[in-house]
Amino acid sequence: MIKLEKKPPAPPQLKLEDVETIKRRIKDRIESGEEVPSKDFTPYWGNRYTSFALLAESFDQLEKRFLSELIADKLKAMEGTFFLRKKDFMEALEETLGADELSPEQLKDIVECATWTVPKILWEHQKHKCCYCERKLYWSREMDVEHFRPKAGVDEEPDHKGYWWLAYSWDNYLISCKICNSDYKNNRFPLLSDGKRACCEQDDLSLEKPVLLHPVDENPEEFIDYRWEGSNGHLVKAVAMDRHGRGKMTVNRLTGINHQTAMEKRAELLPHLKDVSKLLQLSIFLKNEEMVEKYAERIGKYTSSDSEFAGFQRAFFRKNGLSRFICADEKEQDV
């Protein structure tokens, strides 16, 4: 688990009137005392919900403004039309614009803009990885839009209605694997003993003091380390470094960071990491600058935020006295 970069702007799908309508309905049901199950929080922003009306903002966010200028006038007649299937969207697009007016590359760009929705933006932002265990995730397979604060209930307080007012909040979204989200996190959201639970949208979230580490707002590497000694190299286990129990709860109870699959996959990296570490240290001893540069470049790649299990790989090289070779844009997070 590593610290993620600041999120990009919220996608236009979250500004749809349909989303505002469902938010008002949920609020009315909650305030009338009704229980609102998770399934009732309709994901209108999902990756298969697209509209010509959303294209202009998507063009801007993806820095493809030339497309906006190219087709804006021709799409006005269809700006209120929504499509659930990309095939239907493409057929309508070609019929509206004329099959010969856009190149295949331009059509591809338009479809990219139209499908640039909440899950895909988060997936790209997180380098295609689970925000907790850092396993690589295939697009649309084995991944969930994770609500950091659960939307429909809180296990630690059965009478709590959940953070329903954050159900469509961009700041409350992450992408996680199904193991971390469904098997571990789910509706668990404990607070430290001196935290004050927010129960409605007027309450101050900054007073809560969540136990679960937030990968955007704080640096998990200050709380989590890794151990592989004693397992014969078959498992790499995440362990806590903090005194308040946040690291321990995060890795063992609230996420799947120490799920068997994650521990085994981290262990698969060990032989290669050990080889690179030894070769770099030998190159340094022999003052072979060419080889030092070669293996330093590899460590930089392995410890980049793009890499699967970057947090573990950084911890490995720190323990081997090679902190200075960790990816340059991550050194400020070195602990």
Phi and psi restraints in degrees (value plus and minus 20) as a CYANA .aco file:
   2 ILE   PHI    -148.9  -108.9
   2 ILE   PSI     149.6   189.6
   3 LYS   PHI     -98.0   -58.0
   3 LYS   PSI     110.7   150.7
   4 LEU   PHI    -111.7   -71.7
   4 LEU   PSI     135.8   175.8
   5 GLU   PHI     -87.2   -47.2
   5 GLU   PSI     143.2   183.2
   6 LYS   PHI     -79.8   -39.8
   6 LYS   PSI     120.9   160.9
   7 LYS   PHI     -87.4   -47.4
   7 LYS   PSI     131.5   171.5
   8 PRO   PHI     -91.8   -51.8
   8 PRO   PSI     153.5   193.5
   9 PRO   PHI     -78.9   -38.9
   9 PRO   PSI     132.8   172.8
  10 ALA   PHI     -83.5   -43.5
  10 ALA   PSI     121.2   161.2
  11 PRO   PHI     -91.8   -51.8
  11 PRO   PSI     136.7   176.7
  12 PRO   PHI     -83.1   -43.1
  12 PRO   PSI     -42.3    -2.3
  13 GLN   PHI     -76.7   -36.7
  13 GLN   PSI     -51.1   -11.1
  14 LEU   PHI     -94.8   -54.8
  14 LEU   PSI     -26.4    13.6
  15 LYS   PHI    -122.3   -82.3
  15 LYS   PSI     -18.0    22.0
  16 LEU   PHI     -79.7   -39.7
  16 LEU   PSI     124.0   164.0
  17 GLU   PHI     -82.4   -42.4
  17 GLU   PSI     -51.3   -11.3
  18 ASP   PHI     -79.6   -39.6
  18 ASP   PSI     -59.5   -19.5
  19 VAL   PHI     -87.7   -47.7
  19 VAL   PSI     -62.9   -22.9
  20 GLU   PHI     -81.5   -41.5
  20 GLU   PSI     -58.6   -18.6
  21 THR   PHI     -84.4   -44.4
  21 THR   PSI     -66.5   -26.5
  22 ILE   PHI     -86.8   -46.8
  22 ILE   PSI     -52.9   -12.9
  23 LYS   PHI     -83.8   -43.8
  23 LYS   PSI     -62.6   -22.6
  24 ARG   PHI     -85.4   -45.4
  24 ARG   PSI     -59.9   -19.9
  25 ARG   PHI     -85.0   -45.0
  25 ARG   PSI     -62.6   -22.6
  26 ILE   PHI     -83.2   -43.2
  26 ILE   PSI     -63.6   -23.6
  27 LYS   PHI     -79.9   -39.9
  27 LYS   PSI     -63.1   -23.1
  28 ASP   PHI     -83.2   -43.2
  28 ASP   PSI     -60.6   -20.6
  29 ARG   PHI     -87.3   -47.3
  29 ARG   PSI     -62.8   -22.8
  30 ILE   PHI     -82.5   -42.5
  30 ILE   PSI     -66.4   -26.4
  31 GLU   PHI     -88.4   -48.4
  31 GLU   PSI     -40.8    -0.8
  32 SER   PHI    -106.5   -66.5
  32 SER   PSI     -19.8    20.2
  33 GLY   PHI      72.4   112.4
  33 GLY   PSI     -15.4    24.6
  34 GLU   PHI     -99.1   -59.1
  34 GLU   PSI     125.8   165.8
  35 GLU   PHI    -101.7   -61.7
  35 GLU   PSI     111.0   151.0
  36 VAL   PHI    -134.7   -94.7
  36 VAL   PSI      85.6   125.6
  37 PRO   PHI     -89.6   -49.6
  37 PRO   PSI     141.6   181.6
  38 SER   PHI     -76.9   -36.9
  38 SER   PSI     -57.0   -17.0
  39 LYS   PHI     -85.2   -45.2
  39 LYS   PSI     -37.7     2.3
  40 ASP   PHI    -103.1   -63.1
  40 ASP   PSI     -27.0    13.0
  41 PHE   PHI    -106.2   -66.2
  41 PHE   PSI      59.4    99.4
  42 THR   PHI     -79.1   -39.1
  42 THR   PSI     105.2   145.2
  43 PRO   PHI    -103.1   -63.1
  43 PRO   PSI      50.0    90.0
  44 TYR   PHI     -82.5   -42.5
  44 TYR   PSI     -39.0     1.0
  45 TRP   PHI    -107.7   -67.7
  45 TRP   PSI     -10.6    29.4
  46 GLY   PHI     -80.9   -40.9
  46 GLY   PSI     147.3   187.3
  47 ASN   PHI     -93.0   -53.0
  47 ASN   PSI     -23.3    16.7
  48 ARG   PHI    -132.9   -92.9
  48 ARG   PSI      -5.2    34.8
  49 TYR   PHI    -132.7   -92.7
  49 TYR   PSI      85.9   125.9
  50 THR   PHI    -152.1  -112.1
  50 THR   PSI     136.8   176.8
  51 SER   PHI    -171.2  -131.2
  51 SER   PSI     124.7   164.7
  52 PHE   PHI     -81.8   -41.8
  52 PHE   PSI     -49.4    -9.4
  53 ALA   PHI     -84.9   -44.9
  53 ALA   PSI     -41.3    -1.3
  54 LEU   PHI    -110.4   -70.4
  54 LEU   PSI     -29.2    10.8
  55 LEU   PHI     -83.6   -43.6
  55 LEU   PSI     -62.9   -22.9
  56 ALA   PHI     -78.3   -38.3
  56 ALA   PSI     -66.3   -26.3
  57 GLU   PHI     -86.7   -46.7
  57 GLU   PSI     -57.1   -17.1
  58 SER   PHI     -85.9   -45.9
  58 SER   PSI     -57.7   -17.7
  59 PHE   PHI     -76.8   -36.8
  59 PHE   PSI     -66.6   -26.6
  60 ASP   PHI     -84.0   -44.0
  60 ASP   PSI     -65.0   -25.0
  61 GLN   PHI     -86.2   -46.2
  61 GLN   PSI     -50.2   -10.2
  62 LEU   PHI    -116.5   -76.5
  62 LEU   PSI      -9.8    30.2
  63 GLU   PHI      35.9    75.9
  63 GLU   PSI      24.9    64.9
  64 LYS   PHI    -145.3  -105.3
  64 LYS   PSI      33.4    73.4
  65 ARG   PHI     -85.8   -45.8
  65 ARG   PSI     -43.4    -3.4
  66 PHE   PHI     -80.6   -40.6
  66 PHE   PSI     -50.5   -10.5
  67 LEU   PHI     -88.3   -48.3
  67 LEU   PSI     -57.4   -17.4
  68 SER   PHI     -80.1   -40.1
  68 SER   PSI     -65.2   -25.2
  69 GLU   PHI     -86.9   -46.9
  69 GLU   PSI     -53.6   -13.6
  70 LEU   PHI     -91.1   -51.1
  70 LEU   PSI     -60.2   -20.2
  71 ILE   PHI    -141.3  -101.3
  71 ILE   PSI     -18.2    21.8
  72 ALA   PHI     -73.6   -33.6
  72 ALA   PSI     -70.0   -30.0
  73 ASP   PHI     -83.5   -43.5
  73 ASP   PSI     -55.6   -15.6
  74 LYS   PHI     -98.0   -58.0
  74 LYS   PSI     -35.2     4.8
  75 LEU   PHI    -117.2   -77.2
  75 LEU   PSI     -26.2    13.8
  76 LYS   PHI     -78.0   -38.0
  76 LYS   PSI     -58.0   -18.0
  77 ALA   PHI     -86.8   -46.8
  77 ALA   PSI     -39.0     1.0
  78 MET   PHI    -135.8   -95.8
  78 MET   PSI      -6.7    33.3
  79 GLU   PHI     -89.0   -49.0
  79 GLU   PSI     -33.7     6.3
  80 GLY   PHI    -118.1   -78.1
  80 GLY   PSI     -14.8    25.2
  81 THR   PHI    -114.5   -74.5
  81 THR   PSI     114.2   154.2
  82 PHE   PHI    -137.3   -97.3
  82 PHE   PSI     130.4   170.4
  83 PHE   PHI    -152.5  -112.5
  83 PHE   PSI     120.9   160.9
  84 LEU   PHI    -119.6   -79.6
  84 LEU   PSI     -35.1     4.9
  85 ARG   PHI    -142.3  -102.3
  85 ARG   PSI     118.0   158.0
  86 LYS   PHI     -82.9   -42.9
  86 LYS   PSI     -54.4   -14.4
  87 LYS   PHI     -79.4   -39.4
  87 LYS   PSI     -65.8   -25.8
  88 ASP   PHI     -84.5   -44.5
  88 ASP   PSI     -59.0   -19.0
  89 PHE   PHI     -82.4   -42.4
  89 PHE   PSI     -64.9   -24.9
  90 MET   PHI     -84.5   -44.5
  90 MET   PSI     -61.2   -21.2
  91 GLU   PHI     -83.3   -43.3
  91 GLU   PSI     -62.7   -22.7
  92 ALA   PHI     -87.3   -47.3
  92 ALA   PSI     -57.3   -17.3
  93 LEU   PHI     -83.9   -43.9
  93 LEU   PSI     -67.0   -27.0
  94 GLU   PHI     -87.8   -47.8
  94 GLU   PSI     -55.7   -15.7
  95 GLU   PHI     -87.1   -47.1
  95 GLU   PSI     -58.6   -18.6
  96 THR   PHI     -92.0   -52.0
  96 THR   PSI     -63.3   -23.3
  97 LEU   PHI    -110.6   -70.6
  97 LEU   PSI     -43.4    -3.4
  98 GLY   PHI      74.4   114.4
  98 GLY   PSI     111.1   151.1
  99 ALA   PHI     -81.6   -41.6
  99 ALA   PSI     -45.1    -5.1
 100 ASP   PHI    -120.3   -80.3
 100 ASP   PSI     -19.0    21.0
 101 GLU   PHI    -103.3   -63.3
 101 GLU   PSI     -41.4    -1.4
 102 LEU   PHI    -143.7  -103.7
 102 LEU   PSI     124.8   164.8
 103 SER   PHI     -95.2   -55.2
 103 SER   PSI     140.8   180.8
 104 PRO   PHI     -75.9   -35.9
 104 PRO   PSI     -55.8   -15.8
 105 GLU   PHI     -86.5   -46.5
 105 GLU   PSI     -59.5   -19.5
 106 GLN   PHI     -88.7   -48.7
 106 GLN   PSI     -59.0   -19.0
 107 LEU   PHI     -81.9   -41.9
 107 LEU   PSI     -61.8   -21.8
 108 LYS   PHI     -81.1   -41.1
 108 LYS   PSI     -62.2   -22.2
 109 ASP   PHI     -82.2   -42.2
 109 ASP   PSI     -60.2   -20.2
 110 ILE   PHI     -85.5   -45.5
 110 ILE   PSI     -63.4   -23.4
 111 VAL   PHI     -84.2   -44.2
 111 VAL   PSI     -58.3   -18.3
 112 GLU   PHI     -79.6   -39.6
 112 GLU   PSI     -64.2   -24.2
 113 CYS   PHI     -83.6   -43.6
 113 CYS   PSI     -62.0   -22.0
 114 ALA   PHI     -89.3   -49.3
 114 ALA   PSI     -46.2    -6.2
 115 THR   PHI    -125.3   -85.3
 115 THR   PSI      -6.7    33.3
 116 TRP   PHI    -102.4   -62.4
 116 TRP   PSI      57.0    97.0
 117 THR   PHI    -129.1   -89.1
 117 THR   PSI    -197.2  -157.2
 118 VAL   PHI     -69.9   -29.9
 118 VAL   PSI     -75.9   -35.9
 119 PRO   PHI     -80.8   -40.8
 119 PRO   PSI     -60.0   -20.0
 120 LYS   PHI     -90.4   -50.4
 120 LYS   PSI     -58.4   -18.4
 121 ILE   PHI     -83.5   -43.5
 121 ILE   PSI     -63.9   -23.9
 122 LEU   PHI     -84.6   -44.6
 122 LEU   PSI     -61.9   -21.9
 123 TRP   PHI     -81.2   -41.2
 123 TRP   PSI     -65.4   -25.4
 124 GLU   PHI     -86.1   -46.1
 124 GLU   PSI     -63.3   -23.3
 125 HIS   PHI     -81.1   -41.1
 125 HIS   PSI     -56.9   -16.9
 126 GLN   PHI    -109.4   -69.4
 126 GLN   PSI      -5.6    34.4
 127 LYS   PHI      39.8    79.8
 127 LYS   PSI      15.3    55.3
 128 HIS   PHI      47.5    87.5
 128 HIS   PSI       7.7    47.7
 129 LYS   PHI    -143.4  -103.4
 129 LYS   PSI     134.5   174.5
 130 CYS   PHI     -83.2   -43.2
 130 CYS   PSI     116.3   156.3
 131 CYS   PHI     -87.8   -47.8
 131 CYS   PSI     -38.1     1.9
 132 TYR   PHI    -123.0   -83.0
 132 TYR   PSI     -84.6   -44.6
 133 CYS   PHI    -105.7   -65.7
 133 CYS   PSI     -33.6     6.4
 134 GLU   PHI      50.6    90.6
 134 GLU   PSI      -2.3    37.7
 135 ARG   PHI     -91.4   -51.4
 135 ARG   PSI     123.1   163.1
 136 LYS   PHI     -88.8   -48.8
 136 LYS   PSI     119.8   159.8
 137 LEU   PHI    -141.2  -101.2
 137 LEU   PSI     114.2   154.2
 138 TYR   PHI     -97.1   -57.1
 138 TYR   PSI     123.1   163.1
 139 TRP   PHI     -77.9   -37.9
 139 TRP   PSI     108.0   148.0
 140 SER   PHI      49.0    89.0
 140 SER   PSI     -18.0    22.0
 141 ARG   PHI    -137.8   -97.8
 141 ARG   PSI     112.8   152.8
 142 GLU   PHI      34.1    74.1
 142 GLU   PSI      24.0    64.0
 143 MET   PHI    -167.2  -127.2
 143 MET   PSI     131.1   171.1
 144 ASP   PHI    -147.5  -107.5
 144 ASP   PSI     130.5   170.5
 145 VAL   PHI     -98.5   -58.5
 145 VAL   PSI      91.9   131.9
 146 GLU   PHI    -111.2   -71.2
 146 GLU   PSI     108.0   148.0
 147 HIS   PHI    -111.7   -71.7
 147 HIS   PSI      90.6   130.6
 148 PHE   PHI     -73.8   -33.8
 148 PHE   PSI     -70.8   -30.8
 149 ARG   PHI    -114.6   -74.6
 149 ARG   PSI      98.2   138.2
 150 PRO   PHI     -80.2   -40.2
 150 PRO   PSI     119.2   159.2
 151 LYS   PHI    -104.0   -64.0
 151 LYS   PSI     -44.4    -4.4
 152 ALA   PHI    -143.3  -103.3
 152 ALA   PSI      -1.2    38.8
 153 GLY   PHI     134.7   174.7
 153 GLY   PSI     142.3   182.3
 154 VAL   PHI    -153.3  -113.3
 154 VAL   PSI      96.9   136.9
 155 ASP   PHI     -77.6   -37.6
 155 ASP   PSI     -56.7   -16.7
 156 GLU   PHI     -91.7   -51.7
 156 GLU   PSI     -38.6     1.4
 157 GLU   PHI    -156.8  -116.8
 157 GLU   PSI      70.9   110.9
 158 PRO   PHI     -75.6   -35.6
 158 PRO   PSI     -46.4    -6.4
 159 ASP   PHI    -104.3   -64.3
 159 ASP   PSI     -27.9    12.1
 160 HIS   PHI     -94.7   -54.7
 160 HIS   PSI     115.6   155.6
 161 LYS   PHI    -100.7   -60.7
 161 LYS   PSI     -21.7    18.3
 162 GLY   PHI      69.5   109.5
 162 GLY   PSI     150.1   190.1
 163 TYR   PHI    -110.3   -70.3
 163 TYR   PSI      42.6    82.6
 164 TRP   PHI     -80.6   -40.6
 164 TRP   PSI     -51.2   -11.2
 165 TRP   PHI     -93.1   -53.1
 165 TRP   PSI     -29.7    10.3
 166 LEU   PHI    -125.2   -85.2
 166 LEU   PSI     -11.5    28.5
 167 ALA   PHI     -80.6   -40.6
 167 ALA   PSI     -48.9    -8.9
 168 TYR   PHI    -140.1  -100.1
 168 TYR   PSI       7.6    47.6
 169 SER   PHI    -110.8   -70.8
 169 SER   PSI     103.7   143.7
 170 TRP   PHI     -77.2   -37.2
 170 TRP   PSI     -58.6   -18.6
 171 ASP   PHI     -87.3   -47.3
 171 ASP   PSI     -37.8     2.2
 172 ASN   PHI    -113.9   -73.9
 172 ASN   PSI     -18.9    21.1
 173 TYR   PHI    -119.4   -79.4
 173 TYR   PSI     121.5   161.5
 174 LEU   PHI    -163.1  -123.1
 174 LEU   PSI     148.4   188.4
 175 ILE   PHI    -129.3   -89.3
 175 ILE   PSI     108.5   148.5
 176 SER   PHI    -153.3  -113.3
 176 SER   PSI     144.8   184.8
 177 CYS   PHI     -96.7   -56.7
 177 CYS   PSI     143.4   183.4
 178 LYS   PHI     -87.8   -47.8
 178 LYS   PSI     -49.8    -9.8
 179 ILE   PHI     -83.8   -43.8
 179 ILE   PSI     -71.0   -31.0
 180 CYS   PHI     -83.7   -43.7
 180 CYS   PSI     -61.8   -21.8
 181 ASN   PHI     -97.9   -57.9
 181 ASN   PSI     -70.5   -30.5
 182 SER   PHI    -107.8   -67.8
 182 SER   PSI     -58.8   -18.8
 183 ASP   PHI    -104.5   -64.5
 183 ASP   PSI     -44.0    -4.0
 184 TYR   PHI    -140.3  -100.3
 184 TYR   PSI     -87.3   -47.3
 185 LYS   PHI     -84.9   -44.9
 185 LYS   PSI     -83.0   -43.0
 186 ASN   PHI      25.5    65.5
 186 ASN   PSI    -140.9  -100.9
 187 ASN   PHI    -122.1   -82.1
 187 ASN   PSI      -2.1    37.9
 188 ARG   PHI     -98.0   -58.0
 188 ARG   PSI     111.0   151.0
 189 PHE   PHI    -177.6  -137.6
 189 PHE   PSI      49.4    89.4
 190 PRO   PHI     -92.0   -52.0
 190 PRO   PSI     135.2   175.2
 191 LEU   PHI    -136.0   -96.0
 191 LEU   PSI     137.8   177.8
 192 LEU   PHI     -84.5   -44.5
 192 LEU   PSI     140.3   180.3
 193 SER   PHI     -79.4   -39.4
 193 SER   PSI     -48.0    -8.0
 194 ASP   PHI    -119.7   -79.7
 194 ASP   PSI      -5.9    34.1
 195 GLY   PHI    -104.9   -64.9
 195 GLY   PSI     132.8   172.8
 196 LYS   PHI    -136.5   -96.5
 196 LYS   PSI      95.8   135.8
 197 ARG   PHI     -87.4   -47.4
 197 ARG   PSI     110.9   150.9
 198 ALA   PHI    -102.7   -62.7
 198 ALA   PSI     114.4   154.4
 199 CYS   PHI    -139.0   -99.0
 199 CYS   PSI     -29.8    10.2
 200 CYS   PHI    -173.0  -133.0
 200 CYS   PSI     151.1   191.1
 201 GLU   PHI     -88.5   -48.5
 201 GLU   PSI     -33.8     6.2
 202 GLN   PHI    -103.4   -63.4
 202 GLN   PSI     -36.6     3.4
 203 ASP   PHI     -94.0   -54.0
 203 ASP   PSI     133.8   173.8
 204 ASP   PHI    -108.5   -68.5
 204 ASP   PSI      90.6   130.6
 205 LEU   PHI     -85.5   -45.5
 205 LEU   PSI     -45.1    -5.1
 206 SER   PHI     -88.2   -48.2
 206 SER   PSI     -33.1     6.9
 207 LEU   PHI    -109.8   -69.8
 207 LEU   PSI     -23.6    16.4
 208 GLU   PHI     -93.5   -53.5
 208 GLU   PSI     -65.3   -25.3
 209 LYS   PHI      39.8    79.8
 209 LYS   PSI      47.5    87.5
 210 PRO   PHI     -83.2   -43.2
 210 PRO   PSI     128.5   168.5
 211 VAL   PHI     -94.8   -54.8
 211 VAL   PSI     -62.5   -22.5
 212 LEU   PHI     -84.2   -44.2
 212 LEU   PSI     110.1   150.1
 213 LEU   PHI     -91.2   -51.2
 213 LEU   PSI     119.0   159.0
 214 HIS   PHI    -121.2   -81.2
 214 HIS   PSI      99.4   139.4
 215 PRO   PHI     -92.8   -52.8
 215 PRO   PSI     -29.5    10.5
 216 VAL   PHI    -119.7   -79.7
 216 VAL   PSI     -61.7   -21.7
 217 ASP   PHI    -104.1   -64.1
 217 ASP   PSI     -37.1     2.9
 218 GLU   PHI    -167.0  -127.0
 218 GLU   PSI     149.6   189.6
 219 ASN   PHI    -120.0   -80.0
 219 ASN   PSI      84.2   124.2
 220 PRO   PHI     -79.2   -39.2
 220 PRO   PSI     -43.6    -3.6
 221 GLU   PHI     -88.5   -48.5
 221 GLU   PSI     -33.1     6.9
 222 GLU   PHI    -101.4   -61.4
 222 GLU   PSI     -29.3    10.7
 223 PHE   PHI    -137.6   -97.6
 223 PHE   PSI     -41.5    -1.5
 224 ILE   PHI    -144.0  -104.0
 224 ILE   PSI     112.9   152.9
 225 ASP   PHI    -144.3  -104.3
 225 ASP   PSI    -196.9  -156.9
 226 TYR   PHI    -156.7  -116.7
 226 TYR   PSI     125.9   165.9
 227 ARG   PHI    -148.8  -108.8
 227 ARG   PSI     116.6   156.6
 228 TRP   PHI    -153.4  -113.4
 228 TRP   PSI     -25.7    14.3
 229 GLU   PHI     -89.9   -49.9
 229 GLU   PSI     122.7   162.7
 230 GLY   PHI      70.4   110.4
 230 GLY   PSI     -23.1    16.9
 231 SER   PHI    -132.4   -92.4
 231 SER   PSI     -10.9    29.1
 232 ASN   PHI      37.8    77.8
 232 ASN   PSI       7.9    47.9
 233 GLY   PHI      56.8    96.8
 233 GLY   PSI      -9.9    30.1
 234 HIS   PHI    -109.6   -69.6
 234 HIS   PSI     -41.0    -1.0
 235 LEU   PHI    -159.0  -119.0
 235 LEU   PSI     123.7   163.7
 236 VAL   PHI    -141.6  -101.6
 236 VAL   PSI      92.9   132.9
 237 LYS   PHI    -122.3   -82.3
 237 LYS   PSI     116.7   156.7
 238 ALA   PHI    -100.5   -60.5
 238 ALA   PSI     117.4   157.4
 239 VAL   PHI    -151.2  -111.2
 239 VAL   PSI     136.8   176.8
 240 ALA   PHI    -105.5   -65.5
 240 ALA   PSI     128.3   168.3
 241 MET   PHI    -136.0   -96.0
 241 MET   PSI     -35.0     5.0
 242 ASP   PHI    -108.6   -68.6
 242 ASP   PSI     144.3   184.3
 243 ARG   PHI    -111.8   -71.8
 243 ARG   PSI     -32.4     7.6
 244 HIS   PHI    -115.4   -75.4
 244 HIS   PSI     -23.0    17.0
 245 GLY   PHI      67.9   107.9
 245 GLY   PSI     -18.9    21.1
 246 ARG   PHI     -87.8   -47.8
 246 ARG   PSI     -63.5   -23.5
 247 GLY   PHI     -82.2   -42.2
 247 GLY   PSI     -64.8   -24.8
 248 LYS   PHI     -82.7   -42.7
 248 LYS   PSI     -65.3   -25.3
 249 MET   PHI     -86.3   -46.3
 249 MET   PSI     -58.2   -18.2
 250 THR   PHI     -83.9   -43.9
 250 THR   PSI     -65.4   -25.4
 251 VAL   PHI    -101.4   -61.4
 251 VAL   PSI     -44.9    -4.9
 252 ASN   PHI    -127.7   -87.7
 252 ASN   PSI     -47.4    -7.4
 253 ARG   PHI    -139.9   -99.9
 253 ARG   PSI     -55.0   -15.0
 254 LEU   PHI    -121.7   -81.7
 254 LEU   PSI     -33.1     6.9
 255 THR   PHI    -162.1  -122.1
 255 THR   PSI     152.9   192.9
 256 GLY   PHI    -117.6   -77.6
 256 GLY   PSI       6.2    46.2
 257 ILE   PHI     -76.7   -36.7
 257 ILE   PSI     -55.9   -15.9
 258 ASN   PHI    -124.7   -84.7
 258 ASN   PSI       4.8    44.8
 259 HIS   PHI     -85.3   -45.3
 259 HIS   PSI     127.6   167.6
 260 GLN   PHI     -71.4   -31.4
 260 GLN   PSI     -63.8   -23.8
 261 THR   PHI     -81.0   -41.0
 261 THR   PSI     -65.4   -25.4
 262 ALA   PHI     -85.3   -45.3
 262 ALA   PSI     -61.7   -21.7
 263 MET   PHI     -84.3   -44.3
 263 MET   PSI     -59.6   -19.6
 264 GLU   PHI     -88.8   -48.8
 264 GLU   PSI     -60.9   -20.9
 265 LYS   PHI     -87.2   -47.2
 265 LYS   PSI     -55.9   -15.9
 266 ARG   PHI     -84.9   -44.9
 266 ARG   PSI     -59.0   -19.0
 267 ALA   PHI     -84.7   -44.7
 267 ALA   PSI     -48.5    -8.5
 268 GLU   PHI     -83.3   -43.3
 268 GLU   PSI     -42.0    -2.0
 269 LEU   PHI    -101.9   -61.9
 269 LEU   PSI     -40.0     0.0
 270 LEU   PHI     -75.9   -35.9
 270 LEU   PSI     -69.9   -29.9
 271 PRO   PHI     -76.5   -36.5
 271 PRO   PSI     -63.0   -23.0
 272 HIS   PHI     -88.9   -48.9
 272 HIS   PSI     -61.9   -21.9
 273 LEU   PHI     -82.9   -42.9
 273 LEU   PSI     -60.3   -20.3
 274 LYS   PHI     -84.0   -44.0
 274 LYS   PSI     -61.4   -21.4
 275 ASP   PHI     -82.1   -42.1
 275 ASP   PSI     -67.3   -27.3
 276 VAL   PHI     -84.0   -44.0
 276 VAL   PSI     -59.9   -19.9
 277 SER   PHI     -81.7   -41.7
 277 SER   PSI     -67.0   -27.0
 278 LYS   PHI     -84.9   -44.9
 278 LYS   PSI     -61.5   -21.5
 279 LEU   PHI     -87.0   -47.0
 279 LEU   PSI     -57.4   -17.4
 280 LEU   PHI     -88.2   -48.2
 280 LEU   PSI     -63.4   -23.4
 281 GLN   PHI     -83.8   -43.8
 281 GLN   PSI     -57.2   -17.2
 282 LEU   PHI     -86.0   -46.0
 282 LEU   PSI     -61.9   -21.9
 283 SER   PHI     -82.9   -42.9
 283 SER   PSI     -57.6   -17.6
 284 ILE   PHI     -85.4   -45.4
 284 ILE   PSI     -64.2   -24.2
 285 PHE   PHI     -81.4   -41.4
 285 PHE   PSI     -59.9   -19.9
 286 LEU   PHI    -103.7   -63.7
 286 LEU   PSI     -24.1    15.9
 287 LYS   PHI      37.7    77.7
 287 LYS   PSI      19.2    59.2
 288 ASN   PHI    -112.3   -72.3
 288 ASN   PSI      73.9   113.9
 289 GLU   PHI     -83.6   -43.6
 289 GLU   PSI     -55.1   -15.1
 290 GLU   PHI     -83.3   -43.3
 290 GLU   PSI     -65.2   -25.2
 291 MET   PHI     -92.2   -52.2
 291 MET   PSI     -54.2   -14.2
 292 VAL   PHI     -79.8   -39.8
 292 VAL   PSI     -66.2   -26.2
 293 GLU   PHI     -82.6   -42.6
 293 GLU   PSI     -59.6   -19.6
 294 LYS   PHI     -82.1   -42.1
 294 LYS   PSI     -70.3   -30.3
 295 TYR   PHI     -97.9   -57.9
 295 TYR   PSI     -47.5    -7.5
 296 ALA   PHI     -84.8   -44.8
 296 ALA   PSI     -58.0   -18.0
 297 GLU   PHI     -84.1   -44.1
 297 GLU   PSI     -59.0   -19.0
 298 ARG   PHI     -84.3   -44.3
 298 ARG   PSI     -63.4   -23.4
 299 ILE   PHI     -84.2   -44.2
 299 ILE   PSI     -58.7   -18.7
 300 GLY   PHI     -79.4   -39.4
 300 GLY   PSI     -59.6   -19.6
 301 LYS   PHI     -88.7   -48.7
 301 LYS   PSI     -64.2   -24.2
 302 TYR   PHI     -84.8   -44.8
 302 TYR   PSI     -52.0   -12.0
 303 THR   PHI    -116.6   -76.6
 303 THR   PSI     -17.2    22.8
 304 SER   PHI     -86.9   -46.9
 304 SER   PSI     132.6   172.6
 305 SER   PHI     -84.1   -44.1
 305 SER   PSI     -35.1     4.9
 306 ASP   PHI     -91.9   -51.9
 306 ASP   PSI     -42.9    -2.9
 307 SER   PHI     -99.3   -59.3
 307 SER   PSI     124.3   164.3
 308 GLU   PHI     -86.8   -46.8
 308 GLU   PSI     115.3   155.3
 309 PHE   PHI      38.6    78.6
 309 PHE   PSI      21.2    61.2
 310 ALA   PHI     -80.7   -40.7
 310 ALA   PSI     -56.6   -16.6
 311 GLY   PHI     -79.9   -39.9
 311 GLY   PSI     -64.1   -24.1
 312 PHE   PHI     -85.8   -45.8
 312 PHE   PSI     -64.2   -24.2
 313 GLN   PHI     -84.7   -44.7
 313 GLN   PSI     -56.3   -16.3
 314 ARG   PHI     -84.2   -44.2
 314 ARG   PSI     -64.1   -24.1
 315 ALA   PHI     -80.8   -40.8
 315 ALA   PSI     -59.7   -19.7
 316 PHE   PHI     -80.2   -40.2
 316 PHE   PSI     -69.4   -29.4
 317 PHE   PHI     -91.5   -51.5
 317 PHE   PSI     -48.8    -8.8
 318 ARG   PHI     -82.7   -42.7
 318 ARG   PSI     -65.0   -25.0
 319 LYS   PHI     -87.5   -47.5
 319 LYS   PSI     -39.7     0.3
 320 ASN   PHI    -119.4   -79.4
 320 ASN   PSI      -3.3    36.7
 321 GLY   PHI      51.9    91.9
 321 GLY   PSI       4.6    44.6
 322 LEU   PHI    -138.1   -98.1
 322 LEU   PSI      10.6    50.6
 323 SER   PHI     -75.8   -35.8
 323 SER   PSI     -55.9   -15.9
 324 ARG   PHI     -88.1   -48.1
 324 ARG   PSI     -31.9     8.1
 325 PHE   PHI    -118.2   -78.2
 325 PHE   PSI     -21.5    18.5
 326 ILE   PHI     -82.8   -42.8
 326 ILE   PSI     127.1   167.1
 327 CYS   PHI     -60.9   -20.9
 327 CYS   PSI     108.4   148.4
 328 ALA   PHI     -73.0   -33.0
 328 ALA   PSI     -61.8   -21.8
 329 ASP   PHI     -97.4   -57.4
 329 ASP   PSI     -19.5    20.5
 330 GLU   PHI    -130.5   -90.5
 330 GLU   PSI     -25.3    14.7
 331 LYS   PHI     -82.7   -42.7
 331 LYS   PSI     -50.1   -10.1
 332 GLU   PHI     -85.6   -45.6
 332 GLU   PSI     -35.8     4.2
 333 GLN   PHI    -114.8   -74.8
 333 GLN   PSI     -21.7    18.3
 334 ASP   PHI     -79.7   -39.7
 334 ASP   PSI     117.3   157.3
